[in-house]
Amino acid sequence: TKDAAQNEMHHRAEQWRDRLIAEGDEAVNAFATEYWETDRQQLRSLVRSAQKEQATNKPPASARKVFRYVRDLIVER
């Protein structure tokens, strides 16, 4: 169903977001290999900001941006 497909995309985007923030550049390269439309520089910048926020216990504004960026690429497929 449409809801199940949307749910799956949402979970995939969450998993990628978490992996990107945890692994950094290595995960950015893996994501860009799977989603060739990726702007690596933009994604790297978002990931680094999210990592800084996490390290300093700030609100996850950049993590949300990483999620939206990843989700938008996944949905385009």
MDTraj code that builds the backbone (N, CA, C; nanometers):
import mdtraj as md
import numpy as np

residues = "THR LYS ASP ALA ALA GLN ASN GLU MET HIS HIS ARG ALA GLU GLN TRP ARG ASP ARG LEU ILE ALA GLU GLY ASP GLU ALA VAL ASN ALA PHE ALA THR GLU TYR TRP GLU THR ASP ARG GLN GLN LEU ARG SER LEU VAL ARG SER ALA GLN LYS GLU GLN ALA THR ASN LYS PRO PRO ALA SER ALA ARG LYS VAL PHE ARG TYR VAL ARG ASP LEU ILE VAL GLU ARG".split()
xyz = np.array([
    [0.0837, -0.1195, 0.0000],
    [0.0000, 0.0000, 0.0000],
    [0.0878, 0.1253, 0.0000],
    [0.0229, 0.2367, -0.0279],
    [0.0951, 0.3632, -0.0327],
    [0.1513, 0.3986, 0.1052],
    [0.0717, 0.3768, 0.2113],
    [0.1182, 0.4067, 0.3471],
    [0.2382, 0.3219, 0.3844],
    [0.2362, 0.1953, 0.3493],
    [0.3476, 0.1061, 0.3806],
    [0.4737, 0.1505, 0.3082],
    [0.4591, 0.1921, 0.1829],
    [0.5742, 0.2383, 0.1057],
    [0.6309, 0.3673, 0.1661],
    [0.5435, 0.4577, 0.2067],
    [0.5897, 0.5822, 0.2691],
    [0.6595, 0.5526, 0.4014],
    [0.6037, 0.4602, 0.4768],
    [0.6619, 0.4196, 0.6046],
    [0.8018, 0.3628, 0.5837],
    [0.8156, 0.2788, 0.4820],
    [0.9451, 0.2176, 0.4500],
    [1.0475, 0.3247, 0.4127],
    [1.0066, 0.4219, 0.3303],
    [1.0981, 0.5294, 0.2913],
    [1.1394, 0.6127, 0.4122],
    [1.0446, 0.6374, 0.5006],
    [1.0726, 0.7145, 0.6222],
    [1.1764, 0.6411, 0.7075],
    [1.1580, 0.5102, 0.7257],
    [1.2524, 0.4309, 0.8050],
    [1.3899, 0.4259, 0.7383],
    [1.3923, 0.4124, 0.6061],
    [1.5194, 0.4089, 0.5346],
    [1.5929, 0.5419, 0.5522],
    [1.5197, 0.6526, 0.5439],
    [1.5801, 0.7847, 0.5626],
    [1.6328, 0.8005, 0.7051],
    [1.5575, 0.7519, 0.8039],
    [1.6041, 0.7584, 0.9431],
    [1.7320, 0.6773, 0.9621],
    [1.7360, 0.5580, 0.9024],
    [1.8545, 0.4730, 0.9151],
    [1.9764, 0.5390, 0.8511],
    [1.9564, 0.5959, 0.7325],
    [2.0668, 0.6655, 0.6665],
    [2.1125, 0.7847, 0.7491],
    [2.0180, 0.8642, 0.8010],
    [2.0542, 0.9804, 0.8832],
    [2.1419, 0.9373, 1.0008],
    [2.0980, 0.8345, 1.0707],
    [2.1726, 0.7875, 1.1873],
    [2.3113, 0.7373, 1.1482],
    [2.3184, 0.6647, 1.0371],
    [2.4471, 0.6127, 0.9907],
    [2.5391, 0.7268, 0.9473],
    [2.4837, 0.8236, 0.8746],
    [2.5632, 0.9363, 0.8276],
    [2.6236, 1.0139, 0.9446],
    [2.5429, 1.0389, 1.0462],
    [2.5920, 1.1153, 1.1614],
    [2.6939, 1.0332, 1.2407],
    [2.6723, 0.9047, 1.2511],
    [2.7643, 0.8187, 1.3266],
    [2.8963, 0.7958, 1.2534],
    [2.8905, 0.7760, 1.1210],
    [3.0090, 0.7347, 1.0457],
    [3.0755, 0.8461, 0.9651],
    [3.0057, 0.9564, 0.9412],
    [3.0660, 1.0691, 0.8695],
    [3.0929, 1.0416, 0.7227],
    [3.2141, 1.0811, 0.6771],
    [3.2487, 1.0771, 0.5346],
    [3.2341, 0.9394, 0.4706],
    [3.2666, 0.8356, 0.5451],
    [3.2544, 0.6989, 0.4909],
    [3.1095, 0.6699, 0.4521],
    [3.0167, 0.7093, 0.5371],
    [2.8745, 0.6883, 0.5089],
    [2.8259, 0.7816, 0.3981],
    [2.8802, 0.9030, 0.3934],
    [2.8444, 0.9964, 0.2857],
    [2.8804, 0.9339, 0.1511],
    [2.9991, 0.8756, 0.1426],
    [3.0414, 0.8108, 0.0179],
    [2.9529, 0.6912, -0.0159],
    [2.9145, 0.6129, 0.0839],
    [2.8263, 0.4978, 0.0610],
    [2.6893, 0.5449, 0.0115],
    [2.6372, 0.6493, 0.0736],
    [2.5074, 0.7028, 0.0328],
    [2.5143, 0.7564, -0.1101],
    [2.6212, 0.8309, -0.1403],
    [2.6367, 0.8901, -0.2729],
    [2.6551, 0.7835, -0.3808],
    [2.7106, 0.6696, -0.3445],
    [2.7248, 0.5596, -0.4398],
    [2.5871, 0.5033, -0.4748],
    [2.5008, 0.4941, -0.3741],
    [2.3655, 0.4416, -0.3964],
    [2.2738, 0.5467, -0.4598],
    [2.2895, 0.6710, -0.4171],
    [2.2069, 0.7822, -0.4678],
    [2.3001, 0.8813, -0.5366],
    [2.3272, 0.8564, -0.6636],
    [2.4269, 0.9328, -0.7380],
    [2.3931, 1.0810, -0.7516],
    [2.2676, 1.1190, -0.7281],
    [2.2264, 1.2595, -0.7386],
    [2.2772, 1.3420, -0.6205],
    [2.3340, 1.2766, -0.5218],
    [2.3779, 1.3413, -0.3984],
    [2.4810, 1.4504, -0.4241],
    [2.4600, 1.5637, -0.3598],
    [2.5608, 1.6698, -0.3567],
    [2.6467, 1.6389, -0.2335],
    [2.7588, 1.5716, -0.2567],
    [2.8434, 1.5253, -0.1454],
    [2.8863, 1.6392, -0.0543],
    [2.9231, 1.7513, -0.1136],
    [2.9710, 1.8631, -0.0333],
    [2.8611, 1.9147, 0.0598],
    [2.7419, 1.9280, 0.0072],
    [2.6292, 1.9757, 0.0884],
    [2.5980, 1.8755, 0.1992],
    [2.5924, 1.7476, 0.1642],
    [2.5602, 1.6456, 0.2635],
    [2.6686, 1.6389, 0.3709],
    [2.7959, 1.6436, 0.3300],
    [2.9062, 1.6424, 0.4272],
    [2.8937, 1.7578, 0.5264],
    [2.8602, 1.8754, 0.4745],
    [2.8449, 1.9938, 0.5585],
    [2.7311, 1.9749, 0.6596],
    [2.6184, 1.9230, 0.6127],
    [2.5048, 1.8978, 0.7023],
    [2.5412, 1.7951, 0.8093],
    [2.6113, 1.6903, 0.7678],
    [2.6502, 1.5841, 0.8610],
    [2.7451, 1.6398, 0.9670],
    [2.8426, 1.7194, 0.9254],
    [2.9379, 1.7768, 1.0227],
    [2.8659, 1.8664, 1.1233],
    [2.7703, 1.9460, 1.0756],
    [2.6927, 2.0318, 1.1663],
    [2.6127, 1.9467, 1.2646],
    [2.5547, 1.8396, 1.2145],
    [2.4763, 1.7505, 1.3013],
    [2.5664, 1.6844, 1.4054],
    [2.6875, 1.6460, 1.3649],
    [2.7812, 1.5846, 1.4592],
    [2.8211, 1.6841, 1.5681],
    [2.8429, 1.8105, 1.5307],
    [2.8778, 1.9138, 1.6287],
    [2.7628, 1.9355, 1.7263],
    [2.6410, 1.9418, 1.6728],
    [2.5238, 1.9592, 1.7595],
    [2.5151, 1.8450, 1.8601],
    [2.5349, 1.7239, 1.8110],
    [2.5257, 1.6064, 1.8970],
    [2.6334, 1.6111, 2.0054],
    [2.7543, 1.6488, 1.9675],
    [2.8662, 1.6525, 2.0616],
    [2.8473, 1.7594, 2.1694],
    [2.7746, 1.8653, 2.1369],
    [2.7554, 1.9745, 2.2322],
    [2.6140, 1.9772, 2.2905],
    [2.5401, 1.8698, 2.2702],
    [2.4037, 1.8561, 2.3241],
    [2.3115, 1.9709, 2.2845],
    [2.3266, 2.0176, 2.1615],
    [2.2374, 2.1222, 2.1109],
    [2.1171, 2.0565, 2.0427],
    [2.0106, 2.1334, 2.0218],
    [1.8939, 2.0772, 1.9503],
    [1.9354, 2.0279, 1.8112],
    [1.8734, 1.9189, 1.7659],
    [1.9162, 1.8531, 1.6411],
    [1.8646, 1.9163, 1.5120],
    [1.8817, 2.0463, 1.4965],
    [1.8336, 2.1146, 1.3751],
    [1.9025, 2.0589, 1.2501],
    [2.0330, 2.0401, 1.2560],
    [2.1055, 1.9881, 1.1392],
    [2.0731, 1.8412, 1.1138],
    [2.0498, 1.7658, 1.2190],
    [2.0110, 1.6252, 1.2011],
    [1.8789, 1.6178, 1.1250],
    [1.7877, 1.7098, 1.1551],
    [1.6603, 1.7147, 1.0812],
    [1.6849, 1.7507, 0.9348],
    [1.7813, 1.8405, 0.9103],
    [1.8139, 1.8780, 0.7719],
    [1.8744, 1.7596, 0.6971],
    [1.9593, 1.6826, 0.7656],
    [2.0165, 1.5622, 0.7042],
    [1.9024, 1.4674, 0.6682],
    [1.8100, 1.4474, 0.7607],
    [1.6961, 1.3585, 0.7355],
    [1.6177, 1.4048, 0.6135],
    [1.5841, 1.5336, 0.6075],
    [1.5048, 1.5855, 0.4944],
    [1.5794, 1.5696, 0.3624],
    [1.7090, 1.5977, 0.3637],
    [1.7887, 1.5858, 0.2419],
    [1.7875, 1.4411, 0.1925],
    [1.8137, 1.3486, 0.2840],
    [1.8181, 1.2054, 0.2502],
    [1.6803, 1.1580, 0.2046],
    [1.5766, 1.1948, 0.2780],
    [1.4405, 1.1533, 0.2442],
    [1.4015, 1.2020, 0.1048],
    [1.4354, 1.3269, 0.0742],
    [1.3990, 1.3809, -0.0570],
    [1.4649, 1.3025, -0.1707],
    [1.5895, 1.2609, -0.1519],
    [1.6553, 1.1808, -0.2557],
    [1.5938, 1.0423, -0.2669],
    [1.5592, 0.9837, -0.1531],
    [1.4984, 0.8498, -0.1545],
    [1.3606, 0.8558, -0.2217],
    [1.2835, 0.9588, -0.1924],
    [1.1479, 0.9728, -0.2474],
    [1.1514, 0.9958, -0.3988],
    [1.2553, 1.0640, -0.4480],
    [1.2654, 1.0912, -0.5917],
    [1.2728, 0.9641, -0.6751],
    [1.3143, 0.8567, -0.6160],
    [1.3292, 0.7314, -0.6915],
    [1.1992, 0.6681, -0.7203],
])
top = md.Topology()
chain = top.add_chain()
for i, resn in enumerate(residues, 1):
    res = top.add_residue(resn, chain, resSeq=i)
    for name in ("N", "CA", "C"):
        top.add_atom(name, md.element.get_by_symbol(name[0]), res)
traj = md.Trajectory(xyz[None], top)
